[in-house]
Amino acid sequence: MKKYTLISPCFFGMEKMLAREIKELGFEIIKTEDGRITYRTDEDGIAKANMWLRCAERVNLKVAEFEARTFDELFENTKRINWAKYIPFGAQFPVSRASSIKSKLYSTPDVQSIVKKAIAESLKKNYLESGMIREDKEKYPIYVFIHKDKVTISIDTTGTPLYKRGYKEKANKAPIRETLAAGLVYLTPWKPGRTLVDPMCGSGTILIEAAMIGLNMAPGLNREFISEKWRTIDKKIWWDVRRDAFDQIRDDLEFKIYGYDIDPECVEIARENAEIAGVEDYIEFNVGDATTFSSDEEYGFIITNPPYGERLEDQETVKLLYKELGYAFRKLKNWSYYLITSFEEFEYEFGQKAIKKRKLYNGMLKTYFYQYPGPKPPKNRDENN
């Protein structure tokens, strides 16, 4: 059976949640670094990783790792790889991305050009071609990552990034990325049957991700991946992995989670997105003001992504919002609430120090996930609490 080494990048701070997902798929983790995890899989691992990883940004197939301090070293080491093992005759192999950190080879356009030329030379040798290499079939996008002069070359198996699940056709002005939203849900002890509310739901991302997690619905179920078109992977593997993902949906579960937003247009967008995702029966969206939120439920969870006040003119408005949220949430005596924001003085304005806070990056923006866990419901209580 073929073995593959895969690399999955993620947002900084998400490594622990991604590692848990990788282990649950039965894969062997080789290395965990800031913002990326390297792991080993069997032949169907590429399909499984793309189908199931909620917190990864993509799945790259690792080809080689070597040191290079000059462009000559980069060229020769890349050319030495047996690229015909990975790229079949006639396939396209764009060097789609190169990044360089603390390395002598800092010009990424030059890195891309040299790697492209080296791969072409290797393929000419293997396919006995002279002149230009034909590139008129499926794509194998090449990624080059250089850190402290160590070069890692991989092939992107995902295509469109994994956070694009396919359900968010519309979004509000400041949407949270799907991969980060899934990670926030993982950081709480919420499970189906317990009350969950996002009182500032925007386009509904956090609740849609929560519903998909609760139903064990694979995040990649309703989209395609670039490696599905590869001749190097048996189409039956993809078919089997997708069929298995459909079979694993826990559609026998009955639960309801709740989203509110002060903007009626956002509520309508959230409803449409939930319908596209196939979880509309599990989320109830309504117009509502988070600062006046209340509930008859004794126990519950709030997970929300409030405005951050990134623009200076918005900061006074955000300070007032956080104060009012603090008043409203503290009235929910036994509830747990979790908020993500980049606003440095959040705890002061909210009026309560977090039990725990976790640094996460929302793209390039440093944020903290402020965690206020409440008491656990008594064991003999109905699971709906």
NUPASE-96223 format. One line per 10 residues: number of its first residue (from 1); their letters; for each residue x, y, z of C-alpha. Coordinates in steps of 0.25 Angstrom, whole numbers. Example, Ala and Ser with C-alpha at 12.3 -4.5 7.8 and 13.67 -1.06 7.14 Angstrom:
# residues 2
1> as> 49 -18 31 | 55 -4 29
***
This chain:
# residues 385
1> mkkytlispc> 0 0 0 | 5 14 -4 | 9 23 8 | 8 38 7 | 14 49 15 | 4 61 16 | 6 75 21 | -6 83 26 | -5 98 29 | -14 105 39
11> ffgmekmlar> -16 118 46 | -6 121 57 | -12 115 70 | -20 105 63 | -10 94 63 | -15 86 75 | -29 85 69 | -24 81 56 | -14 71 62 | -26 64 69
21> eikelgfeii> -34 63 56 | -22 57 49 | -20 47 60 | -35 43 60 | -34 40 45 | -23 30 49 | -12 37 43 | 2 38 49 | 7 52 53 | 22 54 49
31> ktedgrityr> 24 68 53 | 16 80 58 | 21 94 55 | 15 108 57 | 4 108 47 | 6 94 40 | 6 79 43 | 13 68 36 | 7 54 36 | 7 41 29
41> tdedgiakan> -4 34 23 | -8 22 14 | -13 22 0 | -27 28 3 | -21 38 13 | -21 50 3 | -36 48 0 | -39 46 15 | -31 58 20 | -38 67 10
51> mwlrcaervn> -52 62 13 | -51 62 28 | -41 73 33 | -49 85 39 | -37 93 44 | -27 92 32 | -26 102 21 | -22 91 11 | -15 78 9 | -1 78 2
61> lkvaefeart> 6 65 -2 | 21 66 2 | 30 63 -9 | 44 67 -3 | 52 74 7 | 66 79 6 | 75 91 9 | 78 102 -1 | 86 115 1 | 88 118 -14
71> fdelfentkr> 79 117 -26 | 88 107 -32 | 86 98 -20 | 71 100 -21 | 71 96 -36 | 80 84 -35 | 73 78 -23 | 59 80 -29 | 64 74 -42 | 69 62 -35
81> inwakyipfg> 55 58 -30 | 48 48 -39 | 36 57 -43 | 30 47 -52 | 26 39 -40 | 17 50 -36 | 13 58 -49 | 8 49 -61 | 11 52 -75 | 4 65 -80
91> aqfpvsrass> 0 70 -66 | 1 84 -63 | 10 88 -51 | 9 103 -48 | 18 107 -36 | 6 114 -30 | 13 119 -17 | 26 121 -11 | 29 127 3 | 43 130 9
101> iksklystpd> 45 133 24 | 59 136 30 | 66 130 17 | 77 134 8 | 67 131 -4 | 57 142 -1 | 53 146 -15 | 40 137 -17 | 38 141 -32 | 52 135 -34
111> vqsivkkaia> 49 123 -26 | 37 120 -34 | 44 122 -47 | 56 113 -43 | 47 102 -37 | 38 102 -50 | 50 101 -59 | 56 89 -50 | 43 81 -50 | 42 83 -66
121> eslkknyles> 57 78 -67 | 54 66 -59 | 41 62 -66 | 48 64 -80 | 58 54 -76 | 47 44 -71 | 38 46 -83 | 49 46 -93 | 44 60 -98 | 52 71 -104
131> gmiredkeky> 48 85 -105 | 35 90 -97 | 28 80 -87 | 13 79 -91 | 4 84 -80 | -11 82 -85 | -17 72 -75 | -20 73 -60 | -13 82 -50 | -2 79 -40
141> piyvfihkdk> 0 92 -33 | 14 93 -27 | 17 100 -13 | 31 104 -8 | 33 107 6 | 47 112 11 | 50 114 25 | 64 116 30 | 70 111 17 | 62 98 18
151> vtisidttgt> 53 96 6 | 40 88 6 | 34 85 -7 | 20 80 -8 | 8 78 -17 | -6 84 -14 | -16 73 -13 | -28 83 -9 | -29 94 -19 | -39 104 -14
161> plykrgykek> -35 105 1 | -42 96 11 | -49 108 18 | -58 109 6 | -68 98 9 | -77 103 -2 | -89 108 7 | -85 123 9 | -90 129 -4 | -93 142 4
171> ankapiretl> -86 148 16 | -87 160 25 | -76 171 25 | -67 163 35 | -69 148 34 | -61 139 42 | -54 128 34 | -60 114 34 | -47 107 39 | -46 117 51
181> aaglvyltpw> -61 116 54 | -59 100 55 | -47 102 64 | -55 111 74 | -66 100 75 | -55 90 78 | -50 99 89 | -63 98 97 | -70 86 103 | -83 88 95
191> kpgrtlvdpm> -89 75 89 | -103 73 82 | -114 74 92 | -109 85 100 | -114 99 97 | -104 107 88 | -106 122 84 | -99 132 76 | -105 145 79 | -97 152 68
201> cgsgtiliea> -98 142 58 | -95 150 45 | -95 140 33 | -97 128 43 | -83 122 41 | -80 118 56 | -94 111 57 | -93 105 43 | -80 99 47 | -85 94 61
211> amiglnmapg> -97 88 54 | -88 80 44 | -79 76 56 | -91 71 64 | -96 63 52 | -83 58 49 | -84 64 35 | -71 64 27 | -68 79 24 | -63 75 10
221> lnrefisekw> -75 67 6 | -82 77 -3 | -69 82 -11 | -59 77 -20 | -44 76 -19 | -33 78 -29 | -27 64 -27 | -40 57 -31 | -36 59 -45 | -22 54 -43
231> rtidkkiwwd> -19 41 -51 | -9 37 -40 | -20 34 -30 | -31 23 -33 | -45 30 -35 | -51 19 -26 | -43 24 -14 | -50 37 -15 | -64 30 -18 | -62 21 -5
241> vrrdafdqir> -58 33 4 | -69 41 0 | -79 30 1 | -74 27 15 | -75 41 19 | -90 41 15 | -92 28 23 | -86 35 35 | -95 46 36 | -103 45 49
251> ddlefkiygy> -116 49 44 | -124 42 55 | -120 53 65 | -130 63 68 | -125 77 74 | -127 92 72 | -117 103 73 | -120 118 72 | -115 130 65 | -118 145 66
261> didpecveia> -114 157 59 | -119 171 60 | -118 173 45 | -130 166 38 | -121 164 25 | -111 157 33 | -121 147 38 | -127 145 24 | -113 142 19 | -110 132 31
271> renaeiagve> -123 125 28 | -119 123 13 | -105 118 17 | -110 108 27 | -120 103 16 | -108 101 6 | -100 94 16 | -112 85 19 | -113 88 34 | -125 98 33
281> dyiefnvgda> -134 88 42 | -124 89 53 | -122 104 54 | -133 115 57 | -129 129 53 | -136 141 58 | -134 156 59 | -130 160 72 | -121 170 80 | -109 163 87
291> ttfssdeeyg> -109 173 98 | -123 169 103 | -121 154 101 | -128 146 112 | -132 131 113 | -141 123 121 | -131 111 120 | -123 109 133 | -111 104 126 | -105 108 112
301> fiitnppyge> -94 112 103 | -91 125 96 | -80 125 85 | -79 138 78 | -70 147 69 | -74 162 73 | -69 174 65 | -54 177 68 | -53 192 67 | -41 191 57
311> rledqetvkl> -44 205 52 | -41 216 62 | -55 223 60 | -62 210 64 | -55 208 77 | -64 216 86 | -76 208 80 | -69 195 83 | -65 198 97 | -80 201 100
321> lykelgyafr> -84 188 93 | -75 180 102 | -80 187 114 | -94 184 111 | -91 169 107 | -84 167 120 | -97 172 127 | -106 163 119 | -97 150 120 | -95 151 135
331> klknwsyyli> -110 150 137 | -109 136 131 | -104 131 144 | -101 116 140 | -97 119 125 | -83 118 119 | -79 128 109 | -68 129 99 | -64 142 91 | -53 144 81
341> tsfeefeyef> -47 158 79 | -35 166 75 | -38 177 85 | -27 178 95 | -36 184 107 | -47 174 105 | -47 168 119 | -47 182 125 | -59 187 117 | -66 174 118
351> gqkaikkrkl> -65 175 133 | -60 161 136 | -46 154 135 | -47 141 126 | -45 128 133 | -36 125 121 | -32 132 109 | -25 126 96 | -17 134 86 | -22 131 72
361> yngmlktyfy> -19 138 59 | -31 142 50 | -23 142 37 | -11 152 41 | -19 158 52 | -16 154 66 | -28 151 74 | -31 145 88 | -42 135 90 | -48 138 104
371> qypgpkppkn> -54 127 111 | -64 128 123 | -68 113 126 | -80 112 135 | -84 101 144 | -87 87 138 | -101 83 138 | -105 72 149 | -103 58 143 | -117 54 145
381> rdenn> -122 66 137 | -129 64 124 | -118 65 113 | -125 77 106 | -120 86 117
***
